[in-house]
Amino acid sequence: MKGIIIIAHGSRKPETKTVFKQVMAYFEQELAKEKIPVSAVAYCFLEFAEPNLKQALHDFVQKGIDDIKVIPYFLFEGTHTLEDIPAIIEEFCKEQPHIKVGFGRVLGYDERIVQILTDRVKQML
């Protein structure tokens, strides 16, 4: 069974978790609309909030998910996406060698992000 975990940085401000939950709700609607075949979708945080990645991975194992895709909700590559998250995944895979875990790309450049940035400028003018 396939599962998707979206990992965000996390924040000490509780309202950021609320916003991220809203993003995830829309994301799950899009997956359903696009008929993307996954058995489970979850979110987690690298730090400052829970669940963390280790918890999310172990939760999927308990649900019988054996093919997990971890997608970073980060704009740019950096220490977290190049070192910290891969290290957590590597440790997990040593503990659970029968589970397949893939790690996706950051959001990076995308014309849709440029449009959002343009919209934010318009709001300020």
Secondary structure, 3 states (H helix, E strand, C coil): CEEEEEEECCCCCHHHHHHHHHHHHHHHHHHHHCCCCCCEEEEEECCCCCCEHHHHHHHHHHCCCCEEEEEECCCCCCHHHHHHHHHHHHHHHHHCCCCEEEECCCCCCCHHHHHHHHHHHHHHC
